Amino acid sequence: MLNHNCDYTPYEGMELTGYPVIVISNGEVVAKNGRPVGSVGRGRFIPRGKSSLIPE
């Protein structure tokens, strides 16, 4: 039920006692009742280096 753009999540298999019903980013509703509702093209990619926690 999670919306993410990769094939894994650290939350896989976790049991929840609650679930967010709305997500607001910079004053704009971007998700409501588990569905993305933000504007198309909203946001930007922020490149990051490789995590130091992952062995090479």
C-alpha positions as CSV (number, residue, x, y, z in Angstrom):
1,M,0.0,0.0,0.0
2,L,3.0,2.3,0.1
3,N,3.8,4.6,-2.8
4,H,7.4,4.5,-3.6
5,N,9.5,4.3,-6.8
6,C,11.7,1.4,-6.0
7,D,11.3,-2.4,-5.5
8,Y,12.0,-2.4,-1.7
9,T,11.0,-0.6,1.5
10,P,12.4,-0.8,5.0
11,Y,8.8,-0.9,6.2
12,E,7.8,-4.1,4.4
13,G,6.1,-6.5,6.8
14,M,5.7,-4.0,9.6
15,E,2.3,-3.9,11.4
16,L,0.8,-0.4,11.8
17,T,-1.6,0.9,14.4
18,G,-2.4,3.9,12.4
19,Y,-2.0,5.3,8.9
20,P,-1.6,8.9,7.6
21,V,-4.7,10.2,5.8
22,I,-3.2,13.3,4.4
23,V,0.4,14.5,3.5
24,I,1.2,18.2,3.1
25,S,4.4,19.5,1.6
26,N,5.1,23.3,1.6
27,G,1.4,24.0,2.1
28,E,0.2,21.8,-0.7
29,V,-1.7,18.5,-0.2
30,V,0.3,15.9,-2.1
31,A,-1.4,12.7,-0.8
32,K,-4.9,12.0,0.5
33,N,-6.3,8.7,1.7
34,G,-3.3,6.8,0.3
35,R,-3.4,8.3,-3.2
36,P,-1.0,10.9,-4.6
37,V,-2.9,14.1,-5.5
38,G,-0.1,16.6,-6.0
39,S,0.6,18.5,-9.1
40,V,2.3,16.8,-12.0
41,G,6.0,17.8,-12.2
42,R,6.0,18.9,-8.5
43,G,9.3,18.3,-6.7
44,R,12.8,17.9,-7.9
45,F,15.5,15.2,-7.9
46,I,18.3,15.8,-5.4
47,P,21.3,13.6,-6.3
48,R,23.1,11.9,-3.4
49,G,26.2,10.0,-3.1
50,K,26.4,6.3,-2.0
51,S,25.6,5.7,1.6
52,S,28.6,5.0,3.8
53,L,26.5,2.3,5.6
54,I,26.5,0.1,2.5
55,P,29.7,-2.0,2.1
56,E,31.3,-1.9,-1.3
